[in-house]
Amino acid sequence: MQSAMQERVSGLADLRARTTLSTAEFFAKIGRPAPVQNIRYQVVTKAKAYHIVELATGKTKGFCFSYRAAVNFAQALEAAATRKLVGRQ
């Protein structure tokens, strides 16, 4: 990746992290729980495939060549993540 593009990507990641922290601080000040991100995975079209991207990190977790299969895979990843969180609470 070109250095200018890499700088922009890292700058945007920093802004996203700062936004998340400031939102959490705001909700802590008013005594309410911070909102929870409902969607963890998103299906994105790349060339002739559908990539399943984790929204928190931006990394591709898998890909499929049919939209229905990609949506099913994303839903399975969501369910697996929810099961992991339920056991820890």
N, C-alpha and C positions, 0 to 999 in steps of 0.2 A: 504494500500500500504506500502511496506517496506520502511524504512527510507532512504536507499541508493537510491532506485528508485525515491522516492519523491524528494530527493536532486537533482538528475539528471534532473527530469522533471522541477523543479523550476529553475535550472541553465539554461536549454535550453530556457525556457520562458523569462528569463532575457536577454539572448543573442538575442533572436528574437526581443524583445522590443528595445534593443540597436541598432540593425541593422536598424529597422524602423526609429528611431530617427536620426541616422547618415545619412541615405539616405535623409530624409527630410531636414536636415541641409545642405547637399551637394547641393541639388537642389535650396535651398534658396540662397546660395552663388553665383550660376551661374545665378540666376534670372529666373529660369524656374519652372513651377509647378511640384510638386512631382507626380510620377506615381500613378495611382489609381488601387487598387486591383479589378480586374474584377470579379473574382469568390468569392462568399461569402460562398457557401454551397457545400459540396462534399458527394457523395454516397460511403459508405465504407461497405464491406462485413464483417459481424460478425455472425459466426455460420450459422444459416439458415435464417437470416434476413439481410436486407440492412438498415444500419443506415445513416441518413442524419446528417452530422456533420458540424457545423459552423466553418469555418477555423480560424476566428479571435480569438475565445475563446477555440476551441477544444471540445465544448460541443455538445452532441447529441440533436438535435431538434425534432427528430421523427424517426420512423422506419417502414418499409414495408416488406412484404414477397415476393413481386415480384419486379424484377429489374425495369421494366417499370413504376410501380406505384411509386417506390422510386425516379426515375428520374423526373417524373411528379411533385411529391411533392417538390423536390429540386428546380425545375423551378418555381413553384408557390411561394416558399419562396423568390427566387431571384426577381421575379416580384413585390412582396409585398414590399420588401426592397427598390427597385428602386422607387416605387410609393411614399414611405415615404420620400426619399431623394429629389425627384423632387419638392414636396410641400415646402420644407425648403429652396431651393436655391433662 
